[in-house]
Amino acid sequence: MTALSTLDLAVIIAYLVGITAFGLYFTRKIKDTEGFFMGNRRFGKSLMVAQALTTGTRSDFAIGVVGASYEIGMAGIWYQWMYIFSTPFYWLLSPIFRRTRYTTTADFFEERYSKSLGVFYSLFALYLFILWQGTIIKGAALTIAGITNLPESWFIWGVTALFVLFGVAGGLVATVNTDFIQGIFILILSFMLIPFGLHAVGGFSGLHAKLDPQMFSLITQKGELSLFPVTMLIISGLVGIVAQPHHMAVAGSGKTEMSCRIGWCYGNFVKRLCTIGWALTGLIAAVLITQGSVAKRELAFGVLVKQLLPEGLIGLMIAAIIATVIASCAAYMIAGSALFTRNLYKKYLKQAADDSHYLLVGRIVSAALTIGSLLMALYLRSVIDATVHFVTIVAFVGIPMWVGIIWPRATSAGAWASIIGSSAMWLIAREIKWGQGGQLLSALLVGFALSIFVSLLTHPESADRLQRFFALMHTPVGEEENLERAGLKVNLD
């Protein structure tokens, strides 16, 4: 019935019991919505590094890169290395995110531009969270089902129940405190197959002897990851990083600006190293698994696990896959519930309630968002397709964020024109069959142009709005008394 041995099952059960007990221990610290959604902004450097690594490193990323590298070579690494040139910007952006003192990215759009943009972003971000969680669940369930020969649906429901338990009970505190342990499992996921694989193919010399030299190139001569598409993925990734909805917590929940900087930058740097392990695993799969023998290239990872790992280590790998699901999905679920609770429910449905009521709503919404994720997991066709779709659409929302941070003259009308115009241009480019690179370039150019021109043609935002926004950005953490003397509230309620 299953490929799992008693030892494998024991390893998996030990992990599940241990991590659940450890996570639930921290639920006693959750007393209010600030603790549930942002951990009271009390995380130090170590926890911030762990949070950035585990929130941004998921099993579907590994599975997607391994599958792409199995088929087209080392160039498959760009499906995650697209952010490698964005990593230094995390160091520059973290103080901005922390100084705004916002809880969600929707707060940014509402405070910098307008309530309508805040509502739009909230709905957009909820879709992204459902897409992300569905992709994560789909990739993990597909791989575990392939390893164990058990139905995929069992794992879709099982791993979902686990991250719901974490998120609903312990909020961001439980999620981040368990991220230390989850980070260890991410390293296991990234590198454990490599020594077994290299032994099987005869080391690096055997790998080079058995593969076409082009498989070791970081750029393909043509196709999905040739130079132009890769360049546009990198640019789109940089434009979109500010608009990824979970980054307000990842970059803004630390005790100090330096904690946020070190956490966001170095946590993601570790991920870049892990990505090398995924691509190398894909090359090993290209030698050991005959091309075309798997129905989807994303199944190559699971086939390799069954083929290479002994008893016990298979269970450890499954535990590592589950760990990435719990870490990422719990964080996304909490951020999604914060968006709904603070930016929609509290502002437009029930404005005058005590904090315990909003905490309950946040927990209920955390669980409710899971239904959409389950449906998404059942119907997604490809992990890589979902990744490219996400990188593309989030960049359209990133344009007005960059412009709004850098340029005080940017207006709400310009932001709306940018989002609508770039999205329309992308759809037109797809319809006329432009390549992926052309689609992204044309959409970004139209978006930035409209943001600037429409802003210049419309009335500036109110002086009070701009004064509040830029005062927050220019006031370091720890100097909040200056904001209070200026009559500005530090926390958004």
VOKOL-579554 format. One record per residue (C-alpha): residue in one letter; x, y, z. Coordinates in pm, whole numbers, plus 50000, padded with zeros to 5 digits. Layout:
BEGIN
AXYZ;...
***
This chain:
BEGIN
M500005000050000;T502795024450084;A506495028450018;L507085039650375;S508825016850623;T508135015850995;L511245036851051;D510065063050802;L506685065150973;A508345068451313;V510495097551189;I507475115551043;I505345110451354;A508175121851582;Y508555153851379;L504805161051372;V504325155351744;G507435174951839;I506825205351618;T503135207151711;A503885206352084;F506645232052044;G504435255451842;L501395252952067;Y503585261352367;F503835296752233;T500065301652196;R499895313152559;K501715344952454;I498935355852221;K496785381552402;D495835406452129;T495795412751754;E499195429851756;G500695397951900;F498735375551662;F499515394751343;M502955410151412;G504385392351720;N504315426351899;R507315435651680;R509645419451932;F511655394951720;G515435396751736;K517995390851461;S518055352751485;L514285348551467;M514035374151187;V516595354550981;A514655322351046;Q511365339050954;A512715353050625;L514265319550530;T511265297650609;T508575321350484;G510385325850154;T511565289850108;R508965264050019;S508935228349898;D507145238549577;F510095261549498;A512515232549539;I510285208849343;G509835234249063;V513555242149030;V514535205349046;G511985197648774;A513075226348551;S516775217848594;Y516015181248521;E514565191548186;I516625221748072;G519705221848297;M521165246748547;A519185274848385;G516215261948583;I517755279248885;W516425312648759;Y512895304048863;Q514155313049212;W517425331049142;M515365357848971;Y515485374849311;I519245372549361;F519805408249242;S516925420049460;T518565406949778;P520735438049843;F517605459549818;Y516205441150120;W518885458550326;L517715492350195;L513985485750213;S513765470150560;P514045503350751;I511285517750532;F508935488950610;R509765490350980;R509495528251009;T506035529750852;R504815509751156;Y502125494250934;T500685459750997;T499755451850635;T500835463950292;A497245475350237;D497925501150510;F500625515050281;F498235519749988;E495555535250206;E497895558950391;R499985568950088;Y497205570249830;S493535563549910;K491045540550083;S489955526149747;L493515514649672;G493725499950022;V490595479349957;F491825468849612;Y495175457549748;S493505438050029;L491435418149779;F494415413649546;A496595401349833;L493955376649950;Y493995361549600;L497805359649614;F497725341949951;I495225316549821;L497365311449508;W500555307249712;Q499075283449965;G497435263049692;T500735260749506;I502625250349819;I500055223849913;K499875210849556;G503635207349518;A504105190349854;A501135166949819;L502135156949465;T505655148149577;I504695129749897;A501985110249714;G504575099849454;I506945087949726;T504375068949930;N501945056649661;L499085070749869;P496345093849735;E497375130149680;S494145142349844;W495175126750178;F498175149450197;I496355180250072;W493965177350367;G496605165650613;V499205192850567;T496455219050552;A495155208250893;L498655212151037;F499325247750926;V495785258151019;L496445244951371;F499605265851396;G498205297451246;V494825297951419;A496195289651763;G499545307051785;G499615333951519;L502955348651410;V504605341351747;A504175303551718;T505075304151350;V508305323951390;N509495305651700;T509145272151523;D510905286051215;F514285278551373;I513475241551357;Q511785244351019;G514915261150882;I516985230350966;F514535209150769;I514795232950473;L518535226550462;I517815189250473;L515345193350186;S517895212749981;F521025191850019;M520275156550146;L519845140849803;I523105154649664;P525685131049824;F523565100549743;G523025113249389;L526665121149324;H527635086649447;A525135071149207;V526375090548901;G530095087648976;G530725121649131;F530995154948953;S533205139748685;G530515113848612;L527865140948605;H529835160848345;A530575129848140;K526935119248117;L525285152648042;D525395176247747;P527655205947836;Q524735229347764;M522985214748070;F525545232748289;S524875266748135;L522965292448341;I521295305548024;T519615284547757;Q520205293047391;K516475297147335;G513165290547502;E511755298047846;L515045307648016;S517135324147748;L518825357447827;F515925381447758;P513235362647956;V515665357748248;T516535394948247;M512865404448256;L512125379548534;I514905396048738;I513535431048675;S509955420448746;G511065403549065;L512755435449183;V509715456849099;G507365432849274;I509275425749597;V507845456049774;A504285445349695;Q504465409649818;P501875410550098;H503755389850356;H506825412250344;M505345437850581;A505585411550856;V508875396550733;A510555430750714;G508655449550982;S508175426951285;G511675430251432;K512645448751750;T514965472351565;E515705483651212;M518935463651220;S517045432051322;C514775436851021;R517695443550788;I519715413450897;G516675390850901;W515285399250559;C518625401650379;Y520545372450529;G517555349350559;N517045352550186;F520775349350118;V520675314550276;K517795306750042;R519935316249741;L522465290149856;C519715264249897;T518615271149540;I522005259349415;G521305225949585;W517945223149409;A519445229649065;L522255204549124;T519685178849233;G517885185048903;L521065177248709;I521465144748902;A517865136248815;A518645142648446;V521235114748463;L519285089748672;I515755094848536;T515135089948165;Q513705121148003;G509995116547941;S509615087948188;V507685109948433;A504315125248349;K505385159748473;R508895172648526;E507905183348878;L507565146548970;A511305141448924;F512075151749282;G509825124949433;V511155098249197;L514705106949302;V513815104649672;K512465069349625;Q515405059249410;L518255072549628;L517325074649995;P517405045550243;E514775038350507;G514475065150770;L515855092350544;I512775089950322;G510705097850628;L513075126450714;M512665140950364;I508865139050390;A509085156550728;A511235183550564;I508645188650290;I505865191350549;A508005215850750;T508205240250458;V504435238150410;I503715245750776;A506215274350794;S505155291950474;C501425285750475;A500985295150840;A502755328450779;Y500715335550466;M497475326150638;I498195349950928;A499105378350691;G495925371950492;S493765372450802;A495435405150909;L494545420750575;F490915410250595;T490455417950964;R492185451850976;N491665465750628;L488185452850543;Y486255439450843;K487325465351102;K487065495150871;Y483895487150681;L481905460450866;K482395464751242;Q484345495051350;A483595496251723;A484525463251887;D487095453452144;D490415438152044;S489405403052156;H486615403651896;Y489065412051617;L491445385151742;L488625359651714;V487755372151364;G491405369351264;R491505333251376;I488255324751197;V489425341450876;S492745322850899;A490855290150882;A488365302450620;L491105312850376;T492205276850372;I489115266250178;G490195286949879;S493715273049908;L492405237449902;L490395244449586;M493425260849427;A495585230749515;L493125207049353;Y493005225949022;L496525239748974;R498255224548671;S501885234448728;V503985248249011;I506245267348770;D503285282548583;A501895295048916;T505295309749009;V505625329248683;H502005341048709;F502655354449059;V505905372148967;T504145388648675;I501015402148841;V502635413549167;A505005435848967;F502045456148839;V501175465149199;G504815470749288;I505125499649040;P502995524649241;M504705513649562;W508185521949431;V506975554449278;G505075563949594;I508115558149817;I510545577049594;W508375605049450;P506085626749668;R504225639149358;A502775604349288;T498975604449314;S496195579349366;A494995585049009;G498485577448882;A498605545749088;W495265533748951;A496315541948594;S499585523248643;I497955491448776;I495185490848515;G497425500948225;S500215475948297;S497695447848344;A495935456648017;M499245458547828;W500265424447962;L496965409147849;I497305424947504;A500895412547470;R499785377447563;E496915378747315;I499205388247026;K501595360247126;W504595380447238;G507155360647432;Q507365361447810;G510125387547809;G508215410447573;Q505065407447781;L506855417848099;L508875446147941;S505905462347769;A503705459948079;L506335475348307;L507125503948069;V503445512648033;G502935510348410;F505785533648504;A504915558348226;L501275560548329;S502165564148696;I504315594648620;F502215611548349;V498845607448519;S500295619348850;L501595650848679;L498185657148523;T496185652748846;H496055671449175;P498755662249429;E497795642249736;S496855663050038;A499685678750234;D498505661650553;R498625627250390;L502105632850250;Q503395648350570;R502205618750776;F503585592550535;F507045607650492;A507315616950860;L506895580250946;M509475569850687;H512005595250811;T511595587951182;P513845559351302;V512465532551530;G513005543151890;E512305579951821;E508525577351830;E508305606652071;N509075629351775;L505995615951598;E503875621151906;R505085656951942;A504065662251580;G500595648451660;L500995616151463;K499725582251583;V502385555351582;N500145524751546;L497295521451299;D494095509051466;
***
